[in-house]
Amino acid sequence: MYVNDVVSPIAEESLELFPAEIGIKPFLKWAGGKTQLLPQLTDFVPRRFNKYIEPFVGGGSFFFSVNPANAVIADLNEDLVIAYKVVRDDVESLISELGKYQNEEGFFYKMRSLDVEELSDTERAARLIFLNKTCFNGLYRVNKKGQFNVPYGKNSSDFLNKKQLRYTSEFLKNTIILQADYLQTLCQFAEEGDLIFLDPPYYPVGKYADFKRYTKESFYHEDHYILKKEFDRLVGMGCHVILTNSDHPVILDLFRQYEIKIVETRRLISSNSATRKGKDIIVIGRP
């Protein structure tokens, strides 16, 4: 095992790593986003690869920074996947819908209380973007029933960025977007020469680190062992694989035969300063 300790700068969302001709950043702020790790992650992007696959896409910080010509992204979160598809396929209707919204506390809770099953895909996408931009700290969280439960953020955030949404729509035109389990996605699409980024729910470290950021379902201890077997399979078939996780001894031991980089990070969504520091690991599997 090769372990390199580095310190990542505390970073907000930035355009610096995006190509000038694209000039975009993720249109959602997602818990567990990889903005802080981009300087390290980009060091491990091969000069040439077939296509890019990210089956736990979340906000897609790394996806946007890599700027692949062809990509497959997936997530289990239905609202998130619908939002990506609507941005790609019907951005003008989305912009029109968001234009009706108000950044006001009463309106926020009205939108939060809606039954998403009664909404069109465009309405669901607009609702998600609005809640994400105006809720406390931009934190996506659902309860055991799968209901969004983050309070109003009481800020003046601009939830409608027409230029960004239109650029993102163009960016996504050659992207396959799926609501699917990561194993299903990889079994169907992974091929020799692909670049695959795996950012699963992290193995919990400490009292405050068991936050499940994707869906109401959890990612358990045994799931990380299954993920390790899939990592081995992908490397064995000739894929270039990058994985992020917590620096828990279980994860370090699981991936001990691979190159591992440990990065000090900040948990920007935490309201408790004592829980904001942490360490992420980057595991690199080369074909």
C-alpha positions as CSV (number, residue, x, y, z in Angstrom):
1,M,0.0,0.0,0.0
2,Y,1.3,3.5,-0.9
3,V,-0.1,6.2,1.4
4,N,0.6,9.9,0.8
5,D,-0.6,12.5,3.3
6,V,-1.5,15.9,1.8
7,V,-3.6,18.9,3.0
8,S,-6.4,20.1,0.8
9,P,-7.2,23.8,0.8
10,I,-10.6,24.8,2.1
11,A,-12.5,25.6,-1.0
12,E,-15.9,26.8,-2.0
13,E,-17.5,26.0,-5.4
14,S,-15.0,27.2,-8.0
15,L,-14.8,27.5,-11.8
16,E,-11.1,27.2,-11.9
17,L,-10.9,23.6,-12.9
18,F,-13.6,23.8,-15.6
19,P,-12.6,24.4,-19.2
20,A,-13.0,28.1,-20.1
21,E,-15.2,27.2,-23.1
22,I,-17.7,25.5,-20.7
23,G,-17.5,27.8,-17.7
24,I,-19.9,25.9,-15.5
25,K,-20.1,24.4,-12.1
26,P,-22.5,21.9,-10.5
27,F,-26.0,23.2,-10.4
28,L,-26.7,21.6,-7.1
29,K,-24.8,21.7,-3.8
30,W,-24.8,18.1,-2.5
31,A,-23.7,16.7,0.9
32,G,-20.4,14.9,0.5
33,G,-19.5,16.9,-2.6
34,K,-16.0,16.6,-3.9
35,T,-15.1,20.3,-4.6
36,Q,-12.4,20.2,-1.9
37,L,-10.8,17.1,-3.4
38,L,-10.7,18.3,-7.0
39,P,-7.0,19.4,-6.9
40,Q,-6.0,15.8,-5.8
41,L,-8.6,13.9,-7.8
42,T,-7.6,15.5,-11.1
43,D,-4.0,14.3,-10.6
44,F,-5.2,10.8,-11.2
45,V,-7.3,11.4,-14.4
46,P,-5.5,9.5,-17.3
47,R,-4.7,11.4,-20.4
48,R,-6.8,9.1,-22.5
49,F,-9.8,7.1,-21.6
50,N,-12.9,5.6,-23.3
51,K,-15.8,7.0,-21.4
52,Y,-16.5,8.4,-17.9
53,I,-18.8,6.5,-15.5
54,E,-19.9,7.9,-12.1
55,P,-22.6,5.7,-10.5
56,F,-23.0,7.7,-7.2
57,V,-23.1,11.1,-9.0
58,G,-24.6,13.4,-6.4
59,G,-23.8,17.0,-7.3
60,G,-21.2,15.8,-9.9
61,S,-18.3,18.1,-9.0
62,F,-15.7,15.7,-10.4
63,F,-17.8,14.8,-13.4
64,F,-18.1,18.5,-14.4
65,S,-14.4,19.1,-13.9
66,V,-13.3,16.1,-16.0
67,N,-15.6,17.3,-18.8
68,P,-15.8,14.0,-20.6
69,A,-17.0,13.7,-24.2
70,N,-19.1,10.7,-23.3
71,A,-20.4,9.8,-19.9
72,V,-22.7,7.6,-17.9
73,I,-24.0,9.0,-14.5
74,A,-26.3,7.4,-12.1
75,D,-27.8,7.7,-8.7
76,L,-30.5,6.0,-6.6
77,N,-32.1,9.3,-5.7
78,E,-35.1,9.7,-7.9
79,D,-35.5,13.5,-7.5
80,L,-31.9,14.0,-8.3
81,V,-32.0,11.9,-11.5
82,I,-35.1,13.6,-12.6
83,A,-33.4,17.0,-12.1
84,Y,-30.4,16.0,-14.3
85,K,-32.7,14.7,-17.0
86,V,-34.9,17.8,-17.0
87,V,-31.9,20.1,-17.2
88,R,-30.6,18.1,-20.1
89,D,-33.8,17.7,-22.0
90,D,-36.1,20.6,-21.2
91,V,-34.1,23.4,-19.6
92,E,-36.4,26.2,-20.9
93,S,-39.5,24.7,-19.2
94,L,-37.4,24.4,-16.1
95,I,-36.3,28.0,-16.2
96,S,-39.9,29.1,-16.8
97,E,-41.1,27.1,-13.8
98,L,-38.4,28.4,-11.5
99,G,-39.3,31.9,-12.5
100,K,-42.6,31.5,-10.6
101,Y,-40.8,30.8,-7.3
102,Q,-40.1,33.2,-4.4
103,N,-37.3,33.0,-2.0
104,E,-39.5,33.5,1.0
105,E,-39.9,31.3,4.1
106,G,-43.6,30.6,3.7
107,F,-43.2,29.7,0.1
108,F,-40.3,27.5,1.0
109,Y,-42.3,25.4,3.4
110,K,-45.2,25.2,1.0
111,M,-42.9,23.7,-1.7
112,R,-41.3,21.4,0.9
113,S,-44.6,20.0,1.9
114,L,-45.7,19.1,-1.6
115,D,-46.2,15.4,-2.6
116,V,-43.7,14.9,-5.4
117,E,-45.7,12.1,-6.8
118,E,-48.3,14.6,-7.8
119,L,-45.8,16.8,-9.7
120,S,-44.6,16.7,-13.2
121,D,-40.9,16.0,-13.8
122,T,-40.3,19.7,-14.6
123,E,-42.0,20.7,-11.3
124,R,-40.0,18.1,-9.4
125,A,-36.8,19.3,-10.8
126,A,-37.6,23.0,-10.1
127,R,-38.7,22.1,-6.6
128,L,-35.4,20.3,-5.9
129,I,-33.2,23.1,-7.2
130,F,-35.2,25.7,-5.3
131,L,-35.1,23.8,-2.0
132,N,-31.4,23.0,-2.5
133,K,-30.5,26.6,-3.1
134,T,-32.6,28.1,-0.3
135,C,-32.5,25.5,2.5
136,F,-30.1,25.6,5.4
137,N,-26.5,25.2,4.1
138,G,-27.7,23.6,0.8
139,L,-28.0,20.2,2.6
140,Y,-30.0,17.5,0.9
141,R,-31.5,15.2,3.6
142,V,-34.5,13.0,3.7
143,N,-36.3,11.3,6.6
144,K,-37.1,7.6,6.8
145,K,-40.1,8.1,4.6
146,G,-37.9,9.7,1.9
147,Q,-39.3,13.2,2.6
148,F,-37.0,16.3,2.4
149,N,-36.8,17.8,5.9
150,V,-34.2,20.5,5.9
151,P,-35.3,23.9,7.2
152,Y,-35.3,27.2,5.4
153,G,-31.9,28.8,5.1
154,K,-32.9,32.5,5.5
155,N,-30.4,33.7,3.0
156,S,-30.5,35.7,-0.2
157,S,-29.2,32.9,-2.5
158,D,-30.1,33.3,-6.2
159,F,-31.9,30.0,-6.9
160,L,-32.4,30.8,-10.6
161,N,-29.2,31.0,-12.7
162,K,-30.4,30.8,-16.3
163,K,-27.0,31.0,-17.9
164,Q,-25.6,28.2,-15.7
165,L,-28.6,25.9,-16.4
166,R,-28.4,26.5,-20.1
167,Y,-24.7,25.7,-20.2
168,T,-25.3,22.6,-18.1
169,S,-28.0,21.5,-20.5
170,E,-25.5,21.6,-23.3
171,F,-22.9,19.9,-21.2
172,L,-25.2,16.9,-20.5
173,K,-26.3,16.3,-24.1
174,N,-24.0,13.3,-24.6
175,T,-24.5,11.9,-21.1
176,I,-26.6,8.8,-20.2
177,I,-28.4,9.5,-17.0
178,L,-29.9,6.6,-14.9
179,Q,-31.7,6.0,-11.7
180,A,-30.0,2.7,-10.9
181,D,-27.9,0.8,-8.4
182,Y,-24.2,1.2,-8.9
183,L,-23.6,-2.5,-9.6
184,Q,-26.4,-2.5,-12.2
185,T,-24.8,0.6,-13.9
186,L,-21.3,-0.8,-13.9
187,C,-22.4,-4.3,-15.1
188,Q,-24.3,-2.8,-18.0
189,F,-21.8,0.0,-19.1
190,A,-18.3,-0.6,-17.8
191,E,-15.7,-1.5,-20.5
192,E,-12.0,-1.8,-20.9
193,G,-10.4,1.7,-21.0
194,D,-13.2,3.5,-19.1
195,L,-12.5,6.0,-16.3
196,I,-14.8,5.2,-13.3
197,F,-15.2,7.4,-10.3
198,L,-16.8,5.7,-7.2
199,D,-18.0,8.1,-4.4
200,P,-20.2,5.8,-2.2
201,P,-21.7,6.8,1.1
202,Y,-18.7,7.0,3.4
203,Y,-17.9,4.4,6.0
204,P,-18.8,6.1,9.3
205,V,-16.0,7.5,11.5
206,G,-17.0,8.7,14.9
207,K,-20.3,9.9,16.3
208,Y,-21.3,12.4,13.6
209,A,-20.1,10.6,10.5
210,D,-22.9,8.2,9.7
211,F,-24.8,10.6,7.4
212,K,-26.4,8.8,4.5
213,R,-26.5,11.4,1.8
214,Y,-28.1,9.8,-1.2
215,T,-31.5,8.2,-0.3
216,K,-33.5,7.0,2.6
217,E,-31.7,3.6,2.1
218,S,-28.5,3.0,3.9
219,F,-25.1,1.7,2.8
220,Y,-24.0,-0.9,5.3
221,H,-20.7,-2.5,6.4
222,E,-21.1,-5.4,4.1
223,D,-21.8,-3.1,1.2
224,H,-18.3,-1.8,1.3
225,Y,-17.0,-5.3,0.9
226,I,-19.2,-5.8,-2.1
227,L,-17.9,-2.5,-3.5
228,K,-14.3,-3.7,-3.0
229,K,-15.0,-6.8,-5.1
230,E,-16.5,-4.6,-7.8
231,F,-13.4,-2.3,-7.7
232,D,-11.2,-5.4,-8.2
233,R,-13.3,-6.6,-11.1
234,L,-13.2,-3.2,-12.8
235,V,-9.4,-2.9,-12.5
236,G,-9.0,-6.5,-13.7
237,M,-11.0,-5.8,-16.8
238,G,-8.8,-2.8,-17.7
239,C,-10.7,0.2,-16.2
240,H,-9.0,3.1,-14.5
241,V,-10.9,3.4,-11.2
242,I,-10.8,6.2,-8.6
243,L,-12.6,5.8,-5.3
244,T,-13.2,8.1,-2.3
245,N,-14.1,7.1,1.2
246,S,-13.3,7.9,4.9
247,D,-10.0,6.9,6.4
248,H,-11.5,4.2,8.6
249,P,-9.2,1.2,9.3
250,V,-11.8,-1.1,7.6
251,I,-11.5,0.8,4.4
252,L,-7.7,1.2,4.6
253,D,-7.3,-2.5,5.1
254,L,-9.8,-3.4,2.3
255,F,-7.9,-1.5,-0.3
256,R,-4.4,-2.1,1.1
257,Q,-3.0,-3.5,-2.2
258,Y,-3.8,-0.2,-4.0
259,E,-2.3,3.2,-4.0
260,I,-4.0,5.4,-1.3
261,K,-3.8,9.1,-0.8
262,I,-5.1,10.6,2.5
263,V,-6.4,14.1,2.3
264,E,-7.4,16.4,5.2
265,T,-10.8,18.1,4.5
266,R,-13.4,20.2,6.1
267,R,-17.1,19.2,6.6
268,L,-18.6,22.5,5.4
269,I,-22.2,21.5,6.1
270,S,-21.7,20.9,9.8
271,S,-23.0,23.5,12.2
272,N,-20.7,22.2,14.9
273,S,-17.1,23.3,14.5
274,A,-15.9,20.3,16.4
275,T,-17.2,18.0,13.7
276,R,-16.0,19.9,10.6
277,K,-12.5,18.4,10.4
278,G,-12.0,15.0,8.8
279,K,-9.9,12.9,6.4
280,D,-10.9,11.5,3.1
281,I,-9.0,8.8,1.2
282,I,-8.5,8.5,-2.5
283,V,-7.9,5.0,-3.8
284,I,-6.4,4.6,-7.3
285,G,-6.8,1.4,-9.3
286,R,-4.8,1.4,-12.5
287,P,-5.4,-1.1,-15.3
